Amino acid sequence: MKKLFVLTLLIFVIHAFSFVDGQAGVLISRKVQRVIDGDTIVITGGDRVRLLGIDAPERGDPVFDQATGRLKELTASEPVNLEVCEERDIYGRILATVKIGRININSVLLSEGLALPMLIPPCGHRVAEDVLEAAGQGAVSGKGIYSLSEYEIVSHSEAGDHIDERTVVRGKILNLYRGEKAWHFNFGSDWSTDFTAVLFKDGQQRFRDLGIDPANLVGSEVLVIGKVKRYNGPEIIIRGPDQIIPISKINDP
């Protein structure tokens, strides 16, 4: 009986140490052993952690060294707390928001332009609001990734000058047309010539899976990220909320 009690207690302690709230919670403070890149770390015990809601540059890409160095700087001095998603990614990595005190490291990297937003359900549901706010701050700063030509911010009225280019289009959504096959966010009074952001049914479902109603974007100033194509007027096809970032509440630097 004594051995059984000790074993049961040990299992309980391990579980409590790992997850505070059943399916998801705060992983008790851990030291960062190694930073792999701008969005992946290794913690004590050997688990790899993927920072939830962000996508930092890959090795060999511009801004890789800057993003990786910043994550090392942020996690070097003291243990981190992990707000963990109940699921791991396809590589077996823990998905988490990484914090030191009240500092949300995921948001810091986004707000400094060192990572792009990447929201994937179901884990992205809980962080979507914070991710989009921080991503908007990073984009308007013009720093890091947003200093690169393919992420240059252009007005919606100039989008037609960037056909077949990846860019960031800025403007206010005037109205939404809900077509049978796709929704069209219109940025000008003439849908046939003005810039449009197009959201097909799979993209609409992704919004819903992340707990976001895309119709609420009408009237907001946004950044639309993607390759500009011409179909009547210029357009960008969006596949989720990480491609259309509200910035109405963000002040330009």
HELIX and SHEET records of a PDB file:
HELIX    1   1 LYS A    2  SER A   18  1                                  17    
HELIX    2   2 PHE A   64  THR A   75  1                                  12    
HELIX    3   3 ILE A  105  SER A  111  1                                   7    
HELIX    4   4 CYS A  123  HIS A  125  5                                   3    
HELIX    5   5 ALA A  128  SER A  141  1                                  14    
HELIX    6   6 GLY A  144  SER A  147  5                                   4    
HELIX    7   7 SER A  149  TYR A  151  5                                   3    
HELIX    8   8 HIS A  156  HIS A  162  5                                   7    
HELIX    9   9 LYS A  201  ASP A  209  1                                   9    
HELIX   10  10 PRO A  214  LEU A  217  5                                   4    
HELIX   11  11 PRO A  241  GLN A  243  5                                   3    
SHEET    1   A 6 GLY A  25  ARG A  30  0                                        
SHEET    2   A 6 VAL A  80  ARG A  88 -1                                        
SHEET    3   A 6 ILE A  94  ILE A 100 -1                                        
SHEET    4   A 6 ARG A  48  LEU A  51  1                                        
SHEET    5   A 6 THR A  40  ILE A  43 -1                                        
SHEET    6   A 6 VAL A  32  ASP A  37 -1                                        
SHEET    1   B 4 GLY A  25  ARG A  30  0                                        
SHEET    2   B 4 VAL A  80  ARG A  88 -1                                        
SHEET    3   B 4 ILE A  94  ILE A 100 -1                                        
SHEET    4   B 4 ILE A 103  ASN A 104 -1                                        
SHEET    1   C 2 ILE A  54  ASP A  55  0                                        
SHEET    2   C 2 LEU A 116  PRO A 117 -1                                        
SHEET    1   D 4 ILE A 153  SER A 155  0                                        
SHEET    2   D 4 ARG A 166  LYS A 172  1                                        
SHEET    3   D 4 GLU A 221  LYS A 227 -1                                        
SHEET    4   D 4 ILE A 244  PRO A 246 -1                                        
SHEET    1   E 5 ASN A 175  ARG A 178  0                                        
SHEET    2   E 5 ALA A 182  ASN A 186 -1                                        
SHEET    3   E 5 THR A 196  PHE A 200 -1                                        
SHEET    4   E 5 PRO A 234  ILE A 238  1                                        
SHEET    5   E 5 LYS A 229  ARG A 230 -1                                        
END                                                                             
